[in-house]
Amino acid sequence: MAANSLPILYALVLALSLFAFQSSSAPQAFRRDPGHPQWHHGAFHDVRDTVRSDVRRMLHSRAEVPFQVPLEVNVVLVGFNGDGGYRYSVDAHKLEELLKISFPTHRPACLETGEALDIEHQIVYNAFPAGQPELIALEKALKEAMVPAGNARETEFGREVPLFEVDATVVEPVFQRLYSYIFDTDNSAVSAMELDRQVPSAIFVVNFDKVRMDPRNKEIDLDNLMYGKITQLTEDDMQKQEGDYIYRYRYNGGGASQVWLGYGRYVVIDLSAGPCTYGKIETEEGTVSSRTLPRLRNIMFPRGVGAASDHSTHDVFVGQLASLVSTTIEHVIAPDVRFETVDLTTRLLLPIIVLQNHNRYNIIEKGHNYSINIEAIEAQVKKMVHDGQEVVIVGGSHSLHRHEKLSIAVSKAMRGHSLQETRNDGRFHVHTKTYLDGALLKEEMERSADVLAAGLLEVADPSLSSKFFLRQHWNDEPDGASDSILKHKPLWSTYDKKGGKKKKKKERKQGDLYPTYGTRVIPVFVLSLADVDPHLMMEDESLVWTSKDVVIVLEHQNQQIPLSYVSETQRRHAEPSQVQRHILAGLASAVAGLSAPYEKASHVHERPVVNWLWAAGCHPFGPFSNTSKVSQMLQDVALRNSIYARVDSALHKIRDTSEAVQTFAAEYLKTPLGEPVKGKKNKTTTELWVEKFSKKTTNLPEPFPHELVDRLENFLNNLEEQLVDLSSSLYGHRLQDAHFNSSEILQSSIFTQQYVDHVLSNEREKMKCCNIEYKYPVQSSQTYVYGGILLAGFVVYFIVIFFSNPVR
């Protein structure tokens, strides 16, 4: 029996091995075969010398040179290798060169002030194509996710064709697999600090074959095309590449778009989708139309009498693609900062206070459609702050009837304005719309004597935390439980007015410097109102108003409110009973300084301008979004914003310190004739006085102590190294190291500024007893003697010449 069963066992093992071999050899996408090209992060040493020279020029001269931070942007071309729609090809190397030449730098600004930050990104571009198996895998995923949604027009005045919609959250995992496959990150959900490695930002530019992934065509087997040969197209096939249908994306039910921001560190630009039209009614600014994004159909079949040649048309397309990449960088990858807040605390308290004028329901209670999820909000906020900063969110509801001052403040904040709208009859209709003014409401709350609002707003000032950020113990060893304010002593107090350096010998040993455990408070007021105007909103047709220290959200249980924003042919509506997304949007701006991806500061207009291209995706901002999450790319932006705020503040302090020293030197450091100190032409005035007092010793009185110049010189040299290391950490995405480095830079700049101001004020006090005047030397008897000798010499010379001449 055992002998008979042995051949059967061998046959079974052989069959299983053959099955395993066939399954492993089946066509698969995202497979890492031996020799698979690996993505390499560019080395910082390639740009280290440039960054160091710019930092040196910024510190040792008065030139306002921004701090250089390299930023790597990866452009992945999917379907542009002769295997996508229209079999179109784009040279990735030429696109990369064009991007380097056309858009080499980007300098973000602050939306609150409208001023550019002292940070400038040197953009490092990487452009490369994706493989054919990955293209087919994406087309297969989209084909399965397409849902019929009626009919739509191909262009503004084109024919009607079937319309399909794709939920971007359904195909998002496939794009995440493509990201992990290209950049060798198995789990992109892990934070960058846990990975301790570079986490790249990617722009997926895709060009799908619409005929190949037509959801109505069930005969095409995309699995066989993974590693098969892609057939070339004839002229007739070219004409049919649009597939007689269109498809659009909607991220979690938001506005229809062909570009969207994913939850990971990537964005998707689908040139074969759409075209899509969305924006604000009767407003041209920022509107997205069928001409906003380039379409291959217009490139392959240019219209008009003077149709361009193939070469020039291709160049135009590549130029439009490069411009689209630069817009993505400015709005998503490195956007402007909403509020520039130097937050140096270690605890963040976010009280969510619901003020309601009714007892019908409570949005704090769980289990209802209108309930807010405090745990989900806390989880999202924690991802936007650095490690070591504690986030505490508490919630509670209060009745407005028990807070008379707050009820009056809400009543005063009600405003109305007239609107002119066109209706179906084609005429303008004027009506008055009531809204809640957030800025006025905040001001009234601050003025009120109510402890619930005025007390929280008083402690919400983030500038208070920086005053006691650094403490120094002079009398004993540091103790974390002791009071940080009572024993705080400034560093410049080591310099005494009268005793000078002699007094320093009698001082006790200096203790450690470390941050205090302060708390920053950002209250969130949710106004839950009943029996109000069913279309009541806040200004700019929003349900949230945000400043740098408070968030105000409006909630009421009314039906959808029609907005003046339109997506395709349908108006967008606001849900006044759903406030989860708006609370997160307000906290993202107030806590992390995030700006909406459709806003950008404009120096020309002196206000933020909008571009609705990136209004859809994984973010809580605006009327075209419908999610209560913040993408990992915007989480990285939030972490960088806090670092940029510290560096920007430190650089301003350094410039102010240099200006103070320069002003003092220009006032008291002059030649005996009253002229400024001169030297070699290639040296600045700042370098001249530094050389004069750091390299030359003299017994004559000096405008300020030699020790001051030594400390400034050492400070600038150390700061140069710190800034170069900071730039390297930001480029390598070591945000935690950059966080600590920027805190040390700000700490040093604060102490140095205080020390310099103290020394200069003392020296000015000393100079008050003297009055410096510059005059020509007074004539004396010695001057007349020398003049007489010179005159006698001239007389003798002329006499000798006259009598020695033989000709009379």
Backbone hydrogen bonds, N-H to C=O, Kabsch-Sander energy under -0.5 kcal/mol:
donor,donor_aa,acceptor,acceptor_aa,energy
5,S,1,M,-1.7
6,L,2,A,-1.1
8,I,4,N,-0.8
9,L,5,S,-1.9
10,Y,6,L,-2.1
11,A,7,P,-2.4
12,L,8,I,-2.0
13,V,9,L,-2.3
14,L,10,Y,-2.3
15,A,11,A,-2.2
16,L,12,L,-2.2
17,S,13,V,-2.2
18,L,14,L,-2.2
19,F,15,A,-2.3
20,A,16,L,-2.4
21,F,17,S,-2.3
22,Q,18,L,-2.4
23,S,19,F,-2.4
24,S,20,A,-2.3
25,S,21,F,-1.7
26,A,23,S,-0.6
33,D,31,R,-1.1
36,H,33,D,-1.8
39,W,182,I,-0.5
46,D,43,A,-1.1
47,V,44,F,-1.6
48,R,44,F,-0.8
51,V,47,V,-2.3
52,R,48,R,-2.7
53,S,49,D,-2.3
54,D,50,T,-2.0
55,V,51,V,-2.3
56,R,52,R,-2.6
57,R,53,S,-2.3
58,M,54,D,-2.0
59,L,55,V,-2.2
60,H,56,R,-2.6
65,V,63,A,-2.0
67,F,118,D,-2.8
69,V,120,E,-2.7
71,L,122,Q,-2.3
73,V,124,V,-2.6
74,N,201,S,-2.1
75,V,73,V,-0.5
75,V,126,N,-3.3
76,V,74,N,-0.6
76,V,203,I,-2.5
77,L,75,V,-0.6
77,L,128,F,-2.0
78,V,76,V,-0.7
78,V,205,V,-2.9
79,G,77,L,-0.6
82,G,88,Y,-1.6
84,G,79,G,-0.6
85,G,207,N,-0.8
87,R,84,G,-1.9
88,Y,85,G,-1.7
90,V,80,F,-2.2
92,A,90,V,-0.8
95,L,91,D,-2.1
96,E,92,A,-2.3
97,E,93,H,-2.3
98,L,94,K,-2.4
99,L,95,L,-2.2
100,K,96,E,-2.1
101,I,97,E,-1.9
102,S,98,L,-2.8
103,F,99,L,-2.3
106,H,121,H,-1.7
110,C,115,E,-2.3
111,L,109,A,-0.5
111,L,337,V,-3.2
112,E,338,R,-0.9
114,G,110,C,-2.9
117,L,108,P,-2.3
120,E,67,F,-3.0
121,H,106,H,-3.3
122,Q,69,V,-1.2
122,Q,120,E,-0.5
123,I,104,P,-2.2
123,I,121,H,-0.8
124,V,71,L,-3.1
125,Y,123,I,-0.6
126,N,73,V,-2.1
128,F,75,V,-2.0
130,A,77,L,-2.7
135,L,131,G,-1.6
136,I,132,Q,-2.4
137,A,133,P,-2.2
138,L,134,E,-2.1
139,E,135,L,-2.3
140,K,136,I,-2.4
141,A,137,A,-2.1
142,L,138,L,-2.4
143,K,139,E,-2.4
144,E,140,K,-1.8
145,A,141,A,-1.2
146,M,142,L,-1.0
147,V,165,E,-2.2
149,A,163,L,-2.9
152,A,161,V,-2.4
154,E,159,R,-2.1
158,G,155,T,-0.7
161,V,152,A,-3.1
163,L,150,G,-3.3
164,F,246,I,-2.1
165,E,147,V,-2.8
166,V,248,R,-2.8
167,D,145,A,-0.5
168,A,166,V,-0.7
168,A,250,R,-1.7
170,V,167,D,-1.7
171,V,167,D,-1.1
172,E,168,A,-1.0
174,V,171,V,-0.6
175,F,171,V,-1.6
176,Q,172,E,-2.1
177,R,173,P,-1.9
178,L,174,V,-2.0
179,Y,175,F,-2.2
180,S,176,Q,-2.6
181,Y,177,R,-2.5
182,I,178,L,-2.3
183,F,179,Y,-2.4
184,D,180,S,-0.8
185,T,180,S,-1.2
186,D,184,D,-0.5
190,V,187,N,-1.1
195,L,191,S,-1.8
196,D,192,A,-1.9
197,R,192,A,-0.8
201,S,72,E,-0.5
202,A,265,R,-2.0
203,I,74,N,-2.5
204,F,202,A,-0.5
204,F,267,V,-2.9
205,V,76,V,-2.6
205,V,203,I,-0.7
206,V,204,F,-0.7
206,V,269,I,-2.6
207,N,78,V,-1.8
210,K,208,F,-0.9
213,M,209,D,-1.5
214,D,211,V,-1.0
217,N,214,D,-1.5
218,K,216,R,-0.8
222,L,220,I,-0.9
224,N,221,D,-0.6
225,L,222,L,-0.8
226,M,223,D,-1.2
231,T,229,K,-0.5
238,M,234,T,-2.1
239,Q,235,E,-1.5
240,K,236,D,-1.0
241,Q,238,M,-1.4
243,G,240,K,-1.7
245,Y,242,E,-1.1
246,I,162,P,-2.1
248,R,164,F,-1.7
249,Y,257,S,-2.5
250,R,166,V,-2.2
251,Y,255,G,-0.5
252,N,250,R,-1.0
254,G,251,Y,-1.0
255,G,624,F,-1.9
257,S,249,Y,-2.2
260,W,268,V,-1.8
261,L,616,A,-0.9
262,G,260,W,-0.6
262,G,266,Y,-1.6
267,V,202,A,-1.5
268,V,260,W,-2.5
269,I,204,F,-3.3
270,D,258,Q,-2.4
270,D,268,V,-0.5
271,L,206,V,-2.1
271,L,269,I,-0.8
273,A,270,D,-0.5
274,G,247,Y,-3.0
278,Y,288,V,-1.9
279,G,566,V,-2.0
281,I,564,S,-3.3
283,T,280,K,-1.4
287,T,284,E,-1.7
288,V,278,Y,-2.8
289,S,287,T,-0.5
292,T,289,S,-1.3
293,L,289,S,-0.5
298,N,295,R,-0.5
299,I,295,R,-1.1
300,M,296,L,-2.9
301,F,297,R,-2.1
307,A,304,G,-0.6
307,A,305,V,-1.1
313,T,309,S,-2.3
314,H,310,D,-2.2
315,D,311,H,-2.1
316,V,312,S,-2.2
317,F,313,T,-2.1
318,V,314,H,-2.4
319,G,315,D,-2.3
320,Q,316,V,-2.5
321,L,317,F,-2.3
322,A,318,V,-2.3
323,S,319,G,-2.2
324,L,320,Q,-2.0
325,V,321,L,-1.9
326,S,322,A,-2.1
327,T,323,S,-2.1
328,T,324,L,-1.9
329,I,325,V,-2.0
330,E,326,S,-2.2
331,H,327,T,-1.6
332,V,328,T,-2.4
333,I,328,T,-1.5
334,A,329,I,-2.9
337,V,109,A,-2.8
338,R,593,G,-2.9
341,T,339,F,-1.1
343,D,341,T,-1.3
344,L,342,V,-0.8
346,T,518,G,-1.1
347,R,518,G,-1.0
348,L,390,E,-3.3
349,L,347,R,-0.5
349,L,520,R,-2.9
350,L,348,L,-0.6
350,L,392,V,-3.2
352,I,350,L,-0.6
352,I,394,V,-3.7
353,I,351,P,-0.8
353,I,524,V,-2.9
354,V,352,I,-0.6
354,V,396,G,-3.0
355,L,353,I,-0.6
355,L,526,V,-2.6
356,Q,354,V,-0.6
356,Q,398,H,-2.3
357,N,528,S,-1.4
365,E,362,N,-1.0
371,S,368,H,-0.9
372,I,363,I,-2.2
374,I,372,I,-0.9
377,I,373,N,-1.8
378,E,374,I,-2.6
379,A,375,E,-2.1
380,Q,376,A,-1.8
381,V,377,I,-2.4
382,K,378,E,-2.2
383,K,379,A,-0.8
384,M,381,V,-1.7
385,V,382,K,-1.0
389,Q,386,H,-1.7
390,E,346,T,-2.8
390,E,388,G,-0.7
392,V,348,L,-3.2
392,V,390,E,-0.5
394,V,350,L,-1.1
396,G,352,I,-2.0
398,H,354,V,-3.3
400,L,356,Q,-2.7
402,R,399,S,-1.1
403,H,400,L,-1.4
407,S,403,H,-2.0
408,I,404,E,-2.1
409,A,405,K,-2.1
410,V,406,L,-2.4
411,S,407,S,-2.0
412,K,408,I,-2.5
413,A,409,A,-1.6
414,M,411,S,-1.0
415,R,435,Y,-3.2
417,H,433,K,-2.1
419,L,431,H,-3.0
421,E,419,L,-0.5
421,E,429,H,-2.2
423,R,427,R,-1.4
426,G,423,R,-2.3
429,H,421,E,-2.9
431,H,419,L,-2.0
433,K,417,H,-2.8
435,Y,415,R,-3.0
436,L,537,M,-2.2
437,D,413,A,-2.8
437,D,435,Y,-0.6
438,G,436,L,-0.8
441,L,437,D,-2.0
442,K,438,G,-2.4
443,E,439,A,-2.0
444,E,440,L,-2.4
445,M,441,L,-2.1
446,E,442,K,-2.2
447,R,443,E,-1.8
448,S,444,E,-1.3
454,A,450,D,-1.9
455,G,450,D,-0.7
455,G,451,V,-0.6
456,L,451,V,-0.6
457,L,453,A,-2.5
458,E,454,A,-1.7
459,V,455,G,-1.5
460,A,456,L,-0.6
461,D,458,E,-0.7
464,L,461,D,-1.3
465,S,462,P,-0.7
466,S,462,P,-0.6
467,K,463,S,-0.6
467,K,464,L,-0.7
468,F,464,L,-0.7
468,F,465,S,-0.5
469,F,466,S,-0.9
471,R,514,Y,-1.2
473,H,512,D,-0.8
474,W,472,Q,-0.5
482,S,479,D,-1.5
487,K,483,D,-0.6
488,H,485,I,-1.1
493,S,490,P,-1.2
494,T,491,L,-1.6
495,Y,492,W,-1.6
496,D,494,T,-0.7
500,G,496,D,-0.5
502,K,499,G,-1.4
503,K,500,G,-0.6
504,K,501,K,-0.7
505,K,501,K,-0.5
505,K,502,K,-1.0
506,K,503,K,-1.1
507,E,504,K,-1.0
511,G,473,H,-1.7
514,Y,471,R,-0.9
516,T,469,F,-1.6
518,G,516,T,-1.3
520,R,347,R,-2.5
521,V,459,V,-0.7
521,V,519,T,-0.5
522,I,349,L,-2.3
522,I,520,R,-0.5
524,V,351,P,-2.9
525,F,523,P,-0.6
525,F,551,V,-2.8
526,V,353,I,-2.8
526,V,524,V,-0.6
527,L,525,F,-0.6
527,L,553,V,-3.1
528,S,355,L,-2.1
528,S,526,V,-1.0
529,L,527,L,-0.9
529,L,555,E,-2.4
536,L,533,D,-2.2
537,M,434,T,-0.8
538,M,542,S,-3.0
539,E,436,L,-1.0
541,E,538,M,-0.7
542,S,538,M,-0.8
542,S,539,E,-0.5
545,W,552,I,-2.8
547,S,550,V,-2.4
551,V,523,P,-2.2
552,I,545,W,-2.8
553,V,525,F,-3.0
554,L,543,L,-2.4
555,E,527,L,-2.7
556,H,576,P,-1.1
558,N,556,H,-1.7
561,I,574,A,-2.5
563,L,572,R,-2.7
566,V,279,G,-2.7
567,S,570,Q,-3.1
568,E,277,T,-3.6
568,E,566,V,-0.5
570,Q,567,S,-1.9
572,R,565,Y,-3.0
574,A,561,I,-2.4
578,Q,575,E,-1.3
579,V,577,S,-0.7
583,I,579,V,-2.3
584,L,580,Q,-1.9
585,A,581,R,-2.1
586,G,582,H,-2.3
587,L,583,I,-2.3
588,A,584,L,-2.4
589,S,585,A,-1.5
590,A,586,G,-2.6
591,V,587,L,-2.9
592,A,587,L,-0.8
592,A,588,A,-0.7
593,G,589,S,-0.8
594,L,588,A,-2.1
595,S,336,D,-0.6
599,E,596,A,-2.1
600,K,609,V,-1.9
602,S,607,R,-1.0
606,E,602,S,-1.2
607,R,602,S,-1.0
609,V,600,K,-3.1
611,N,598,Y,-2.3
612,W,286,G,-1.8
614,W,611,N,-0.8
615,A,612,W,-1.5
618,C,261,L,-2.5
619,H,617,G,-1.8
625,S,622,G,-0.8
631,S,618,C,-1.6
632,Q,263,Y,-3.0
633,M,264,G,-1.3
635,Q,631,S,-1.9
636,D,632,Q,-2.1
637,V,633,M,-1.7
638,A,634,L,-2.3
639,L,635,Q,-2.1
640,R,636,D,-2.2
641,N,637,V,-2.1
642,S,638,A,-1.3
643,I,639,L,-1.1
644,Y,640,R,-2.9
645,A,641,N,-2.3
646,R,642,S,-1.6
647,V,643,I,-2.4
648,D,644,Y,-2.9
649,S,645,A,-2.1
650,A,646,R,-2.6
651,L,647,V,-2.7
652,H,648,D,-1.8
653,K,649,S,-2.0
654,I,650,A,-2.3
655,R,651,L,-2.3
656,D,652,H,-2.4
657,T,653,K,-2.5
658,S,654,I,-2.6
659,E,655,R,-2.5
660,A,656,D,-2.3
661,V,657,T,-2.4
662,Q,658,S,-2.5
663,T,659,E,-2.6
664,F,660,A,-2.2
665,A,661,V,-2.7
666,A,662,Q,-2.6
667,E,663,T,-1.4
668,Y,664,F,-1.9
669,L,665,A,-2.8
670,K,668,Y,-1.0
671,T,675,E,-3.0
674,G,671,T,-2.5
677,V,669,L,-0.6
683,K,680,K,-1.4
688,L,684,T,-1.7
689,W,685,T,-2.0
690,V,686,T,-1.8
691,E,687,E,-2.5
692,K,688,L,-2.4
693,F,689,W,-1.6
694,S,690,V,-2.1
695,K,691,E,-1.9
709,V,705,P,-1.0
710,D,706,H,-1.9
711,R,707,E,-2.4
712,L,708,L,-2.4
713,E,709,V,-2.6
714,N,710,D,-2.5
715,F,711,R,-2.6
716,L,712,L,-2.6
717,N,713,E,-2.1
718,N,714,N,-2.5
719,L,715,F,-2.6
720,E,716,L,-1.9
721,E,717,N,-1.5
722,Q,718,N,-2.2
723,L,719,L,-2.6
724,V,720,E,-2.0
725,D,721,E,-2.3
726,L,722,Q,-2.3
727,S,723,L,-2.4
728,S,724,V,-2.0
729,S,725,D,-2.4
730,L,726,L,-2.4
731,Y,727,S,-2.1
732,G,728,S,-2.3
733,H,730,L,-0.8
734,R,729,S,-2.8
735,L,733,H,-1.4
738,A,734,R,-2.2
739,H,735,L,-2.1
740,F,736,Q,-1.9
741,N,737,D,-2.5
742,S,738,A,-2.6
743,S,739,H,-1.6
744,E,740,F,-2.0
745,I,741,N,-2.1
746,L,742,S,-2.3
747,Q,743,S,-2.4
748,S,744,E,-2.5
749,S,745,I,-2.3
750,I,746,L,-2.2
751,F,747,Q,-2.1
752,T,748,S,-2.5
753,Q,749,S,-2.3
754,Q,750,I,-2.2
755,Y,751,F,-2.6
756,V,752,T,-2.7
757,D,753,Q,-2.5
758,H,754,Q,-2.1
759,V,755,Y,-2.4
760,L,756,V,-2.8
761,S,757,D,-2.1
762,N,758,H,-1.9
763,E,759,V,-2.4
764,R,760,L,-2.1
765,E,761,S,-1.6
766,K,762,N,-1.7
767,M,763,E,-2.0
768,K,764,R,-0.8
768,K,765,E,-0.6
769,C,766,K,-1.1
770,C,767,M,-1.3
773,E,771,N,-0.5
775,K,773,E,-0.5
783,T,780,S,-0.6
784,Y,780,S,-1.1
785,V,781,S,-2.1
786,Y,782,Q,-2.2
787,G,783,T,-2.1
788,G,784,Y,-2.6
789,I,785,V,-2.5
790,L,786,Y,-2.0
791,L,787,G,-2.3
792,A,788,G,-2.7
793,G,789,I,-1.9
794,F,790,L,-1.7
795,V,791,L,-1.9
796,V,792,A,-2.4
797,Y,793,G,-2.1
798,F,794,F,-2.2
799,I,795,V,-2.1
800,V,796,V,-2.4
801,I,797,Y,-2.0
802,F,798,F,-2.2
803,F,799,I,-2.4
804,S,800,V,-1.5
805,N,801,I,-0.6
805,N,802,F,-0.7
808,R,806,P,-0.5
